[in-house]
Amino acid sequence: MLGGAAAGLCLFAGYVLQTIGLKYTTATKTGFITGLYVVMVPLLASLVYRVVPKLLEVAGVGIAGLGMALLTLPNEGWALEFGDVLVALSTIPYAAHLLLVVRIARWCSPVALALYQTITGAVLGAATFWWTEKAFLHWNSGLMISLAVTGLLATALAFTVLSWAQRSTTATRAAVILTLEPLFAWLTSLVVAGEQLSGRAAIGAILILSGILVVELKPTAPAEHPSG
């Protein structure tokens, strides 16, 4: 229970920094910078467990990070802003959350772990949101659909499946696999809205898949990595 609460606290901290950062920067930049938590995972694991990341892990993370940059960043480039710094800071609790979940999932029920995280985030949010703006509630079909999608699919189901899957992988592998998120976002846009991938974005998608393969296909060490 304490482990799930700690994971929920990390998740809440990441959400807060990312959400406030969105007020001062763009969604495109936020998407790329948030993806840098993939790089933070092996670095944070090295500090916590005092181990050096495997060379192929570092290579895979680097390739996937480059692919995410090509996939999400605009061609004209951008300057560092206050919001960018806040979003960059959010990658630390996001990476810590992933490390915690991989560790806790070994001995905790996936459903219980997802429940503890969600409850912790909900309690912290309910205790702090009042100082940002006046709350109001207007029930309609759009709101109910949004609550069903974000509450049931994107939260309850997603965290339960993640908790279950992360019982049998390392934090670094999980982080690199999660870089598929922007790729699936592009594919969804293609199917739903007919949005085409540019040549630059297509190269980025290929690099993301390549980074995952580099990490996944490396030789398995006989001893378990401390981060996983």
N, C-alpha and C positions, 0 to 999 in steps of 0.2 A: 504493500500500500504506500509506504513512504517513497519507494523507488518510483512508482507511478506518479505520485504527487510532485516529485522532483522533476520528472520528465515534463509534466504539465506546466510547471513553473518556467522551465526553459522555453517551452513552446509559447507560452504567454508573453515572455520577454521578447522573443523574436517577432511575434505578431505586433506588439506595441511599437517597437523600433521601426519595423517595416511600414506599418500603417502611418505613423507620424512622418516618416521619410517620404512617403508618397505625396504628402502635401507640398513638398518642396522640390520634387523631382518628377520625372516622367515615368510612366508605366514600363516603357521599353528599357530604360536604364535600370529600373528596379528589378525587372525580370532577370537581367544579366548579372547584376551585382549580387542578388540573392542566390543565384546559382553558384556563386563562389564558395558557398558553404561546403561544396564538394571538395574543394581544395583544403578547406579548414579541417575537415574530418581527420585525414592522416596526420596533419600537423598537430592538431589538438591531442590526438591519440599518442603521438610521440612524446608530448609534454607530460601527459597523465601517466602513461605506462613506461616512459623512459626507454623507448625502443626507436630504432631508425626505420622509417618506412622502406619497404622493399622497392628496388629500383623500378620494377615493372608497374607497381602501384603508382609511384610518382609519375611515370611516363603516361600511364592510362589517365590519371587525373589531369595532367597537363594537356593531353590531346583532347579530352572531353571538354575542358575549360575553353580551349581555343575554338572548338566547334560551337560551343554555346555563344561565344563572342561573335562569331560569323553569322550565327543564326538569328541573334537578337539585336545586335547593335546597329544603329543607322550608319549609312555609308559616310556621312559628313563628319562623324566623330562628335565628341562632346567634352565639356569642361566639368571639373569636379565642383559640386555644389554641396550645401549643407545637408540636403536630403540624401545625397549619395553617401555621405559619411554615416548618417543614421542607418541607412539600409545596409551598409558594409558592416556596421557593428552588429546588426541582427544576425549575421552569419555565424557569430560566435555561439549564441544560445541555440541556434538551429543545429549546429554541428554537435554541441554538447548533448542536445536532445537525442540525436541519432545514436551517439555513443552510449547513452544511458539505456535507450530502448533495446539496442542489440545485447547489452549486458543483462538487463532485467528479464528480457524475453526468454532467457534460458530456463528460468525457474518459475515464471509467473504466467498465469493463464492469459492468452492474447485478449480475450474479452474483458477480463478484469483490468489488464494493463491499459487498454483503450478507454475503459470506463473511468479509471482513476485520473488519467490525463485530461479527459473531457470535463469531468467534474471540477478538477482543479482550475482549469482554464475558465470555466463558466463562473466559478465562485470569485476568482480574481477579477474577471471582467465586470461582474455585477457590483463588486465592491469599489471599483475605480472609475467606471464609465461616466458616473453622474457629474464629474467635474469637467467633462469635455463639452457637453451640450445637453439641452433639455430632452428627455426621452419622450417619445410618443409612439403610439401603436395604432395602425389603421388596417384592420383585417380586410383582405381581398384575395382573389384567386391567385394573382401574381405573387403576393407575399407568401401564401401557403405553398406554392410550387417552389419558391426560392428556399423556404425553410426545409422542405422535404429534400431538395437536392443538396443543399449545404449541410444540413443537420444529419440526414440519414446516410446519403451516399458519400459526400466529401469528408464527413467527420466520423460518424459511427462505423460505417463499413470500411472506409479507407484505413483508419487507425487500427481496426481489428485485424484486417488483412496484413498490414505492415507489421504489426506486433507478432503475428503468426509466422510470416515469412522471414523476419529478421532473427528468428531462433536458430536458423541454419545457415547464416552467412556472417561475414565480417562487416564492420561499420564502413570500411573503405569501399567494399564491393557494393553495399547498399547505396552509398552516396553516389557512386558512378552510375549505377542503374537508374537512380532517380533523375539523372540528367536527361532521361528520355522524355521528361515532362514537356519541355518546349517543343520537342519533335512531335509529340502527339497533339500538342496544341495547334501546330501548323497543319498536321494531317486533318484535324477536325475542321479547321477553317477551310481547307481544300474541299472536303466533302459537303459541309453545310453551306458555306458561303462562296465556294468556287474560287477561293484565293489561291493563286499560284505561287510556288516557291521560286525565288530568284536563283540564278546560278550560284551566287555567294551563299545563300541560305542552304541550298542543296549540299554544297561542300561542307558547311557546318554540320548538317545532319549526318553526313557520312563520317565526319571526324568524331562525332559523339558516339556513334555505333562502334567505330574503331577503338575509341578509348575504353569502352565497355569490354570489348573483346580482348584487349591487351590485359586488362585486370582479370577477367574471367578465365582466360586460357593459360595463365601463368602456371608453372609447376606448383603443385600443392606441397607445402612444407610438412614434414612429419609432426612437428610440434605446433600446437594451436597458437595463433597470434593473440597477444594479450588484449587487443582492442576488439576482438570478435567473440 
